[in-house]
Amino acid sequence: MSEGPYDLAIVGAGPAGSAAGIYAGRAGLNTIILERQMAGGQVVISPSIENWPGEKEISGPDLSMKFRGHVESYVKIREFSEVELVGHDRLFTISTPEGELVAKALIIATGAEHRKLGVPGEDTLSGRGVSYCATCDGFFFKGKDVLVVGGGSTALLYAIYLHNIGCRVKLVHRRSEFRGEKALQEKVRSLNMDLIMDTLVEEFMGEEQLDGVKLRNLTTGEVLEVHADGAFVAVGEIPRNEIARSLGVKLDREGYIEVDRKMATSVPGVFAAGDVTGGLKQIVVAAGEGAIAATSAFDYLMEPYWTESG
Amino acid sequence: MSEGPYDLAIVGAGPAGSAAGIYAGRAGLNTIILERQMAGGQVVISPSIENWPGEKEISGPDLSMKFRGHVESYVKIREFSEVELVGHDRLFTISTPEGELVAKALIIATGAEHRKLGVPGEDTLSGRGVSYCATCDGFFFKGKDVLVVGGGSTALLYAIYLHNIGCRVKLVHRRSEFRGEKALQEKVRSLNMDLIMDTLVEEFMGEEQLDGVKLRNLTTGEVLEVHADGAFVAVGEIPRNEIARSLGVKLDREGYIEVDRKMATSVPGVFAAGDVTGGLKQIVVAAGEGAIAATSAFDYLMEPYWTESG
């Protein structure tokens, strides 16, 4: 016996899923939010947020709590609920740790995760010196030696940010030129930090805590060990698109879900919002998209097919 | 002598323009926000807002003040500054009450205004019983007789809302069927309010204050006068697209600015966000679009043309 049918299942309780929940609940849709970890998404792990309109500065946990309280006045969030899509005709069947549930419409708000280098020491030292978010963890490395890995705009921004808060920064990139914005490249160069080009990270070293990084120069083959208290990896993000893939939803070349301006995907009844759709990965953008997705789901559920069958 | 050149001029200080200002300021763009009235846009006139994520309930003026304080920590808002575009090559020249100013990029966040019926008494009794926003002004008509004019979802929502707060509602529509969402139609029918179909408003009547409305049935030609303390007109919105038109920016059939997912318009250097771009007219959607527009303007200004010429 399946739970439901719900009008709407929202997968993910970050800013996109939360805004979708508020709008769906207010619209009177029987809605459930399924979150594989804690509600809040990447917001929860952000120490300080300064670009959520109306809040000059707020901690990630505080903003998450505000979202959560608001959402839960309308709909339920089920945390630690890793889900899988197990079937769909007009109804979507989802397996959860508590059993199967059924919903008439779906919003995918599963976000994206940081791409890893896949080298020895990365996993064991993650959270012990190896990080994927300078604005989250940079604070702990004030006045210390840090390495930034990558050549895109995010890597350049991390380097500038870490320099500004007082780290001694080395920037390591596997190519001979950066890919990131020109202005950021110029800014990085003006700061006189070490730019270690044509170089791969081979290993993160350290026992309990990161204390060095093994590098290899791709041109000369030379292997170099540098001291580092922190290492910030910025080599891209991977959308969490498993559910989209099992539904046959159309993705772009990087694996992000393709949506139209109503946040509808290529599969009727399936909507998406937030980082999993690519674009600008910002809280307020994700929230706006969540509001649109919920409103579009409401419109979808007002089709005669649903209103006649109840 | 013109003021500037600014990196970016944002026209409109509602949620879209405010979010754009925060993001532009944080990105280091030399930015000015030009607002024809008071900062805040339609938010200022909303008594209560319940769908801005994180705030279960906040007054429009309070939310506006929060936005404003945040924006002004980064960029200047110039109020009561009705502007006009007077020229552009790569730079945009804008006339303001204080003289001309020049900017390298432009974000149009001018919003939309409520469509009027254009009948006698409408202008003179506006704000004296005639209103365009039930959630703004409904409160004043508790327990009184009100008329809602229109047949779309907004009109249906107004009728439900006003009924719920204790008004005696008559709904007047010029066609024989409503256009709005089916569920809202059913809801309206379930409330047993007067539905006056095939009927036009001919005149709003009253001296100091609305006290009646003259209606004409289009099928029978019959003219009817009904008593009304309030009348809520919900017959659509008109995008404020004057600046877009003078720039030759591509508009859709209803006059909204066409944008891509980066909020870029058809004219290089011109971006748009919020209600003037159509779509879902909600604060959080406008704010998300403003953040995207500012980020896209930043990218545009990082092109070699601008960084080389300073």
Interface residues (C-beta under 8 A of the other chain):
Chain A: P15 S18 A19 I22 Y23 R26 E50 N51 W52 P53 G54 E55 K56 L63 K66 F67 G69 H70 S73 E181 K182 A183 E186 R261 K262 G279 L280 Q282 V284 V285 A286 A287 G288 E289 A291 I292 T295 D299 M302 P304 T307
Chain B: P15 S18 A19 I22 Y23 R26 E50 N51 W52 P53 G54 E55 K56 L63 K66 F67 G69 H70 S73 E181 K182 A183 E186 R261 K262 G279 L280 Q282 V284 V285 A286 A287 G288 E289 A291 I292 T295 D299 M302 P304 T307
